Amino acid sequence: MKIVFFGTSDFAVPSLAALAGRHEIAAVITKPDKPRGRHLLTRSSAVKVKAQELGLTVFSLEDLLPADAVNKLKRYEAELFVVIAYGRILPAEVLSLPEFYSIGLHASLLPKYRGASPINWALLNGETLTGVTVFKLSGKMDAGDIIMQEEATILNSDNARTLSLKLSQAGADLLLKAVDAIENKTARFTRQKDEEATFTVLLKKEDGLIDWKRSPAEIHNKVRAMFGWPGVFSDLNGHRIKILATETGESEDAAAHRPGQIIRVKPDGIEVACGQGIIKVKELQAEGGKRLAVSEYLLGHKVRAGDFFLSSP
């Protein structure tokens, strides 16, 4: 099929590569280059980098007037538009341009977790099952008819990065099947039940602050869900610390300690009292430093039982 692909983030890259191996990618549309990272260097999106590697035509529509953007897309005479983690909702005028229609890939089992951060919120809510959905795009966010879905297990060891990698590959495989069905005119559509829909909101940097009065499971899920962005943090001995990996646990003496107080310091983890138990910090990062296992961190930092991780911003 002749496809115009819309995408920006890493999540969309496996799908672009998979489609390019089986179909004609007439053009790739992505968000403009922008400053990224600690030093705010101008960088291209992950999709643009992959598109250039594959030798595909890639550009942004941001600098064009809406009518000019529509006219430019029309010239490709695409049979299908595929939109994955693009970063904006396309208007109905654009979605109706292909010979067939426009489809999307979403990292949840729709109608659950509609919105921009389904992976983070599935982890935050302690879900053990998620999946990917290929669906027909409509004027409403993630609300179009479902073409195909596939379930995926969320492991307790998964974080936002590992789960995104797992779902992006599963999504690419499912997308190929869906495009084949569309091309063969065997695709079947299932209307979403709007009354069962749940919605996500974008996470903010301040959402990463740990409340040590929360349960071990809630804190562990937060660390998993916010790995990468916005990152989970707390203050220890006057320094801002990012917490990157944890384990939940129980301790008979946890109730004798205040939330955020360090109970024990061991090479394999720092045991911290929290609501109804303990959380073991396994990996952490000092501000401006590198990601370290606790055993490595302790070589250059003094941490003692009785010290406090603070919940204040």
C-alpha positions as CSV (number, residue, x, y, z in Angstrom):
1,M,0.0,0.0,0.0
2,K,1.0,3.6,-0.5
3,I,1.2,5.1,3.0
4,V,1.9,8.5,4.5
5,F,3.3,8.0,8.0
6,F,2.9,10.6,10.9
7,G,5.0,10.1,14.0
8,T,7.5,11.7,16.3
9,S,8.6,9.7,19.4
10,D,10.6,6.5,19.8
11,F,7.4,4.5,20.2
12,A,6.6,5.0,16.5
13,V,10.0,3.9,15.2
14,P,9.5,0.1,15.0
15,S,6.2,0.6,13.2
16,L,7.8,2.9,10.6
17,A,10.6,0.4,10.0
18,A,8.1,-2.5,9.7
19,L,5.9,-0.7,7.3
20,A,8.8,0.5,5.2
21,G,9.9,-3.2,4.8
22,R,6.5,-4.2,3.3
23,H,4.8,-1.1,1.8
24,E,5.6,2.1,0.0
25,I,6.1,5.0,2.4
26,A,5.4,8.0,0.3
27,A,6.3,10.5,3.0
28,V,7.0,10.7,6.7
29,I,5.5,13.7,8.7
30,T,7.1,14.5,12.1
31,K,7.4,17.4,14.5
32,P,10.1,20.0,13.9
33,D,13.6,19.8,15.3
34,K,13.8,21.3,18.7
35,P,16.2,21.8,21.6
36,R,16.4,18.6,23.8
37,G,18.4,17.3,26.7
38,R,20.4,19.0,29.5
39,H,22.3,21.3,27.1
40,L,19.3,22.1,24.9
41,L,21.0,21.1,21.7
42,T,18.7,21.1,18.6
43,R,17.9,17.5,17.7
44,S,15.6,15.7,15.3
45,S,12.8,13.5,16.4
46,A,13.4,9.7,16.7
47,V,11.1,9.2,13.7
48,K,13.0,11.7,11.5
49,V,16.3,10.0,12.3
50,K,14.9,6.6,11.3
51,A,13.2,8.0,8.2
52,Q,16.5,9.5,7.0
53,E,18.3,6.2,7.8
54,L,15.7,4.5,5.6
55,G,16.1,7.0,2.8
56,L,12.5,8.3,3.1
57,T,11.1,11.7,2.4
58,V,10.5,13.4,5.7
59,F,9.3,16.9,6.7
60,S,7.2,18.9,9.1
61,L,3.9,20.6,8.4
62,E,4.3,23.1,11.3
63,D,5.4,26.0,9.0
64,L,2.6,25.6,6.5
65,L,-0.9,27.1,6.6
66,P,-3.6,24.5,7.0
67,A,-4.7,24.8,3.3
68,D,-1.2,24.4,2.1
69,A,-0.6,21.4,4.3
70,V,-3.7,19.7,2.9
71,N,-2.7,20.4,-0.6
72,K,0.8,19.1,0.0
73,L,-0.6,15.8,1.5
74,K,-3.0,15.4,-1.4
75,R,-0.2,15.3,-3.9
76,Y,1.0,12.0,-2.4
77,E,-2.3,10.3,-3.4
78,A,-1.9,7.9,-0.4
79,E,-4.1,4.9,0.2
80,L,-3.6,5.1,3.9
81,F,-2.4,7.5,6.6
82,V,-0.8,5.9,9.7
83,V,-0.5,8.1,12.8
84,I,1.5,7.0,15.8
85,A,2.7,9.2,18.7
86,Y,2.7,12.2,16.4
87,G,2.1,14.8,19.0
88,R,-1.1,16.5,17.7
89,I,-4.6,15.6,16.7
90,L,-5.1,15.8,12.9
91,P,-8.3,17.6,11.7
92,A,-11.0,15.7,9.9
93,E,-10.0,17.3,6.6
94,V,-6.6,15.6,6.8
95,L,-7.9,12.3,8.1
96,S,-10.3,12.0,5.1
97,L,-7.6,12.4,2.4
98,P,-6.4,8.8,1.9
99,E,-8.2,6.5,-0.5
100,F,-9.1,4.1,2.3
101,Y,-8.9,6.0,5.7
102,S,-6.5,7.0,8.5
103,I,-5.5,4.6,11.3
104,G,-3.6,4.9,14.5
105,L,-1.7,2.7,16.9
106,H,-2.3,3.3,20.7
107,A,-0.4,1.7,23.6
108,S,-3.5,0.5,25.5
109,L,-6.5,-1.7,25.2
110,L,-8.9,0.9,24.1
111,P,-11.2,2.4,25.3
112,K,-9.1,2.2,28.5
113,Y,-6.4,4.9,28.8
114,R,-7.2,7.2,26.0
115,G,-4.8,10.1,25.8
116,A,-1.1,10.9,25.6
117,S,0.5,8.8,28.4
118,P,-1.2,5.4,28.6
119,I,1.9,3.5,29.4
120,N,2.7,5.7,32.4
121,W,-0.8,5.6,33.8
122,A,-1.1,1.8,33.4
123,L,2.0,1.4,35.5
124,L,1.0,4.1,38.0
125,N,-2.3,2.3,38.6
126,G,-0.6,-1.0,39.1
127,E,-2.1,-2.7,36.1
128,T,-0.8,-6.2,35.3
129,L,-2.4,-6.3,31.8
130,T,-2.3,-3.8,28.9
131,G,-1.9,-4.1,25.2
132,V,-1.9,-2.3,21.8
133,T,-4.8,-1.2,19.6
134,V,-4.9,-0.4,15.9
135,F,-8.0,1.7,15.3
136,K,-9.6,4.0,12.7
137,L,-9.0,7.6,13.5
138,S,-12.0,9.9,14.1
139,G,-12.4,13.5,15.2
140,K,-12.3,12.5,18.8
141,M,-9.1,11.5,20.6
142,D,-8.5,7.7,20.5
143,A,-12.2,7.1,20.0
144,G,-12.4,5.5,16.5
145,D,-13.5,2.0,15.7
146,I,-11.1,-0.8,16.7
147,I,-9.5,-2.9,14.0
148,M,-7.3,-5.2,16.0
149,Q,-6.0,-5.5,19.6
150,E,-3.4,-7.6,21.3
151,E,-2.8,-8.0,25.0
152,A,0.5,-7.7,26.8
153,T,1.5,-8.6,30.4
154,I,3.0,-6.0,32.6
155,L,5.8,-7.4,34.8
156,N,6.5,-6.1,38.2
157,S,10.0,-5.3,36.9
158,D,8.7,-3.3,34.0
159,N,9.1,0.5,34.0
160,A,8.0,3.1,31.5
161,R,11.0,2.5,29.2
162,T,10.9,-1.3,29.1
163,L,7.1,-1.4,28.7
164,S,7.2,1.1,25.9
165,L,9.8,-1.0,24.1
166,K,7.7,-4.1,24.5
167,L,4.5,-2.4,23.3
168,S,6.2,-0.6,20.4
169,Q,7.4,-3.9,19.0
170,A,4.1,-5.6,19.6
171,G,2.3,-2.7,18.0
172,A,4.5,-2.8,14.9
173,D,3.7,-6.5,14.5
174,L,0.0,-5.9,15.0
175,L,0.0,-2.9,12.6
176,L,1.4,-5.1,9.7
177,K,-1.5,-7.5,10.2
178,A,-4.0,-4.7,10.3
179,V,-2.6,-3.1,7.1
180,D,-2.7,-6.5,5.4
181,A,-6.4,-6.8,6.4
182,I,-7.2,-3.3,5.1
183,E,-5.4,-4.0,1.8
184,N,-7.2,-7.3,1.4
185,K,-10.5,-5.7,2.4
186,T,-11.0,-8.2,5.2
187,A,-10.6,-5.7,8.1
188,R,-13.4,-5.8,10.7
189,F,-14.4,-2.8,12.8
190,T,-15.6,-2.8,16.4
191,R,-17.2,0.3,17.9
192,Q,-15.6,1.4,21.2
193,K,-17.9,1.6,24.2
194,D,-17.5,5.2,25.2
195,E,-19.1,4.5,28.6
196,E,-16.1,2.3,29.5
197,A,-13.4,4.9,28.4
198,T,-10.8,6.1,30.8
199,F,-8.5,9.0,30.1
200,T,-4.9,10.0,30.9
201,V,-3.4,13.4,31.5
202,L,0.2,14.5,30.8
203,L,2.6,14.1,33.7
204,K,4.3,17.3,35.0
205,K,7.8,17.5,36.6
206,E,6.3,18.2,40.0
207,D,4.4,14.9,39.8
208,G,7.7,13.1,40.4
209,L,8.0,14.1,44.1
210,I,7.6,11.1,46.4
211,D,5.1,11.2,49.2
212,W,6.6,8.7,51.7
213,K,3.3,8.3,53.5
214,R,2.1,6.3,50.5
215,S,2.2,2.5,50.5
216,P,5.2,0.6,49.2
217,A,3.2,-0.5,46.1
218,E,2.1,3.0,45.3
219,I,5.7,4.3,45.6
220,H,7.1,1.4,43.6
221,N,4.5,2.0,40.8
222,K,5.3,5.7,40.7
223,V,9.0,4.9,40.2
224,R,8.2,2.5,37.4
225,A,5.7,4.8,35.8
226,M,7.8,8.0,35.8
227,F,11.1,6.5,34.8
228,G,12.6,8.8,32.3
229,W,10.0,11.5,32.5
230,P,9.3,13.3,34.8
231,G,11.5,11.2,37.0
232,V,10.9,10.4,40.7
233,F,12.8,12.5,43.2
234,S,13.2,13.3,46.9
235,D,15.7,15.2,49.0
236,L,18.3,13.5,51.1
237,N,20.8,15.3,53.4
238,G,20.2,18.5,51.5
239,H,20.6,17.1,48.0
240,R,18.0,16.3,45.4
241,I,18.1,12.6,44.5
242,K,16.4,10.8,41.7
243,I,15.2,7.3,42.5
244,L,15.3,5.0,39.5
245,A,14.6,1.5,40.8
246,T,12.9,0.1,43.9
247,E,11.5,-3.0,45.5
248,T,8.6,-3.3,47.9
249,G,9.0,-5.0,51.2
250,E,7.8,-5.6,54.8
251,S,9.6,-5.0,58.0
252,E,8.5,-5.6,61.6
253,D,10.2,-2.4,62.8
254,A,8.8,-0.2,60.0
255,A,6.0,1.1,62.2
256,A,8.6,2.4,64.6
257,H,10.0,4.8,62.0
258,R,8.5,7.9,60.4
259,P,7.7,7.9,56.6
260,G,10.9,8.7,54.7
261,Q,13.2,7.6,57.5
262,I,16.0,5.3,56.5
263,I,15.8,2.0,58.5
264,R,18.9,0.2,57.1
265,V,21.6,0.9,54.6
266,K,22.9,-2.2,52.7
267,P,24.9,-2.6,49.6
268,D,21.9,-4.1,47.7
269,G,19.5,-1.3,48.8
270,I,18.5,1.5,51.2
271,E,15.4,0.4,53.2
272,V,13.1,3.4,53.8
273,A,10.0,3.5,55.9
274,C,6.8,4.5,54.2
275,G,3.1,4.0,54.7
276,Q,2.3,0.4,55.8
277,G,5.8,-1.1,55.1
278,I,9.1,-0.3,53.5
279,I,10.5,0.5,50.1
280,K,14.0,-0.6,49.1
281,V,15.8,1.9,46.9
282,K,18.0,0.0,44.5
283,E,19.2,2.6,42.0
284,L,19.5,6.3,42.4
285,Q,21.2,9.4,40.9
286,A,22.5,12.5,42.5
287,E,21.7,15.8,40.8
288,G,24.1,16.2,37.9
289,G,25.5,12.7,38.5
290,K,25.2,9.3,36.8
291,R,22.7,6.5,37.4
292,L,24.2,4.3,40.1
293,A,23.4,1.1,42.0
294,V,23.2,1.7,45.7
295,S,26.5,-0.1,46.3
296,E,28.2,2.4,43.9
297,Y,26.4,5.4,45.3
298,L,27.6,4.6,48.9
299,L,31.2,4.7,47.8
300,G,31.0,8.5,47.4
301,H,28.1,9.5,49.7
302,K,27.5,9.0,53.4
303,V,24.0,7.6,54.1
304,R,23.1,6.4,57.6
305,A,20.2,4.7,59.3
306,G,18.1,7.5,60.8
307,D,18.6,9.9,57.8
308,F,15.5,11.1,56.1
309,F,14.2,11.3,52.5
310,L,12.0,14.4,52.5
311,S,8.7,14.8,50.8
312,S,8.7,18.6,50.6
313,P,9.3,20.2,47.1
